[in-house]
């Protein structure tokens, strides 16, 4: 993506503001990190980058801009009745979004062994269409697990929204399963933006891009 394209698209959509927030609050971390994918593949290479969107809950101004971006994305989806977060990183984001838009929110989770034993928190009706929202996608396992819980409860899912696509196979998994993924940022786009803005150097950029190419 060329720099002028960042100016035209990112600034008009509010993406540059969010990208700056993610870097400035420390949500973009560099080092050597284990990811959820290592639970299934413990010998996979460690990731040189970690996107920690759980930090957003501590920065209300950044949260506002992220929620506004999600709201713009959801406006492009034709019809849905409620949001469903994939707990727990996306939970505060979706709660703020629900409050802003007045669209109800529900949460799929493991069934409780006490109380009512529900596997979906919140109020819903069978047959309703749910828009699933998560912070990012690496592999799609957690999204598919959440979707299975929702569908088992009689709900319908067509679309999934995430802020960041790490470009490591998640979109292809969701597409193969029949779901539409909508992404605010590809990780490579964020890295190119940070490189252009002087926030990271070429060595760091090349390291992460090489890791992505090796783990797709």
N, C-alpha and C positions, 0 to 999 in steps of 0.2 A: 504494500500500500504506500503510495507516494504521500509526501508531506502535505501537498495541496488537498489531497483527498481527506486527510485528517481535518483540515480546516473546514472543508465543505460539509462533510457528513458528521464528524464527531462533535464539532462545536454547535451545530444546529440541533442535534439530538440530545445534547447534554452529556455525551459520552466522554469528552475530554475532561470535564469536571469530575466525573466519577473515577476515571482512570487516575487523575491526579490525587484524589482522595485515597484511593487504594494504596498508592505508593506512600503518600505522606503519613498515613496513620500506621504504617508498618504492616499492612496486610499482605504485601508482596515481600516474601522472605527468600534469601539466597543462602545456600548451605548444602547439606546432604540430609534428605528427609525420607522417612518411610511413609507410604501412602496406604489407603485402604486396599488398593490392589495387591499389596504385599501380604495380605491375609490369605489370599489364594495362591499367590506366586511369591513366596518369601525370598527367592533368589533373584528377583528382578533388580535391575540397577536402582540405587537410591536416586531420588529426584534432586536435581540441583536448585529447584524452586518449589516453594510452598505458598499457596494462596489461602490465607487465613481470614475468611470473611466473618468468623465469629467475633472479630474485633469490632465490627460495625456497631454492635449494641452499646459500645462505650463512647460512641461519637455521634450524637444526635444530628448534627449538621450533615455529616457524611451519609447517615442513614436516610435523611430526607431526600438527598439527591439520588441515592440508589433506588429508593421507593418510587420517585418520580420517573426514573428510567424504566423500571419494571411496569409502571402504569402505562407509559407510552407503548411498550411492547405488547401488553395485554389488550390495548385498544385495537390492535390489528387482528386479533383473534375474533372470529365471527360471533360465536355464542358459547357461553358457559354460565353456570349457575353459582358456583362458589370456587374459592381457592382451596388447595390442599398443599401444605408445606411438607417437605421431606425433613423430618426432625434430625438434628436440632439446630444446625447452623442457619437454616433458612427460617426458622420459626419466628424470631423477632421481626425479620424483614416482612414476612407475610402478615404478621399481626398488625404492623403499622400500615401496610398497604390496604388491608381489609378495613381498618379504621378510616383511612383516607377516602376510599372509594365507596364505602358502605356495602361492599359485597361480602357475604359471609365467608368464614374460614373454617375448615375442618382439618384434623390431623390424623393420619393413619399411624398406627404403632402396634407393637406386640400386645396381644390380648392380656388383660390383667387377670390374675388368679384370685382377685378379691373384688368386692363391689359388684357392679353390673357385668364385669368381664368384657367390656366393649373393646374392639380393636380399632375403632375410629372415634376420636373425640369430636364433639360438636353435634349440631343438629342438621339433619339432611333427610332427603326423601329418595327412595329408590328411583332410578332412572334419570337422576340429575346428572348434568355434565360438569366435570371437575377440571379445573386448570391446575396442573401440578407445577409447583415452583420449588427450585432448589438453588443453592448458592453457586455450585459449579458441577461440571461433569468430567470425570476421568474415564473410568468404565461406567456402565449404566446400571450396575447391579442394584444399588440402593434405590434408584428411581423405579426399576422394574419391580422390586419388592414392595415399594409403596403402592404402585399401581395395582399389583395383584391384591393387596389388602382392600383397596378402594373398590375394585371390581367385584371382589367377593362380598362386599357389602351392598351390591346392587347398583353401584355408580358407574358412570361411563367416563372414560378418559381418552382424549384425542391428542392433546397438546401438553408439552412440557416446556417451561421457561427456566433458563439458567443465566446467571450473570457471566460466568467464564467457562469456556470450553478448553480444556487442557489438550485437546486434539490427540487423545490416546485411545480412540476406538469407541467412546461412548455414543456419539451421534449415530454411528453405523449400527450399533446394537439396538438403539431405540427405533431406528428406521426399519430394521429387519423385523422387529416385534410389532410394527404397525403404528408407531406413534410419531408425531411431528415435534421436532426439537427446535426451539427458538432461542438464539444466543445473542447476548449483548456484545461480548468480546470473545474472539479467539485469542488464546494465549500468545500466539505469534504476533497478533496485531498489537496487543498491549506491549510486548517487548519492543516492537518496532517503534511504537510511540515513545516509550521511555528512552530508547536509543536516540531518536530524533530530538528529544527534549533535553538530552544530556544527563538524564537521571541514572543511566547505566552505561558502561563502556562496551566496546565491540567484543571484547574477550568474554564478558559475561553473557552477552547476547548469543554469541556463537556456541557457548557451552550448553545453554538451554535448548537452542535449536537442534544441536547435535543429539542431545538426549531425547528430544521429541522424535526425531527421525529414527532413532534406534529402538524406540519402545512403542511405535504405532502398531 
